[in-house]
Amino acid sequence: MAERSNYQDRVIRNYYRNQGAISLQKLGELVGELYLAEGKARTRLWQRTSKALQSLKVPPARIEHLVQADDPSLLAKLVEELIAKQ
């Protein structure tokens, strides 16, 4: 396997350094998509949301509550809380 260049090392390092912010941005995008989705697409979006919340270390009980409530406005409030913590 070839060695990475300095540029590649910086890109990788910056990605992992900013992974929390990247996850929050994706979660914010999912909120908008959930408002518009219906049926099976909405179910798949909630699954993606659940995985994103797990990566942000949100308590499992809270994740389960959000998914069962199926209310994007609750998720939007959680995203605001997480952004305020940063």
C-alpha positions, 0 to 999 in steps of 0.5 A, a space after each residue: 500500500 502506498 504511503 499517504 501524502 502530507 495533504 492526505 494526512 491533513 484531510 483525514 485528521 481534519 475529518 476526524 477532528 470535525 466529525 461531531 460537527 459533520 454529524 450535526 450538519 447531517 442530522 439537521 439535513 435529516 430533520 428537513 427531509 423528515 418533514 417532507 417524507 412519507 411512508 417507507 421513506 420516512 421509516 428509512 430516514 428515522 433509521 438513519 437518524 437513529 444511527 446518527 444520534 447513536 454516533 453523537 452519543 445521545 442516550 438510547 432511551 431518548 433516541 427510542 422516544 424520538 423514533 416512536 413519537 415520529 415528530 421531526 419538531 422534537 428532533 429539531 429541538 434536540 439538534 438545537 440543544 446539541 448545537 448549543 452544547 458545542 
